[in-house]
Amino acid sequence: MAKVCQITGKRVQVGNNVSHANNKTKRTFAPNLQTKRFFVPETGEWVTLKLSTSAIKTINKKGITAVIKEAKLKGFLN
């Protein structure tokens, strides 16, 4: 699977390592992704998602059902 959050759509960003001599080489900034299982009471089943830590905080605040609904509308989740 790609390094993409299934809720927020956060993905790997590209930047530069900059040395003391101001030499620049390409590098990547990966999101802090965690694999987490959530129980969805409406359907009565467990859902496994690959999430950024900020998405986990959002789920704790809004609830899993509301967050999944928003992610489907934005096209991040099938």
Number of C-alpha atoms within 10 A of each C-alpha: 4 7 16 19 24 21 25 18 16 19 17 14 10 10 12 12 12 12 9 7 6 8 9 12 10 9 12 11 11 13 17 15 20 14 11 12 11 13 13 14 10 7 8 8 9 11 11 10 17 19 22 24 15 16 20 19 11 16 17 11 10 10 13 17 15 11 19 18 12 14 16 13 11 12 11 16 16 8
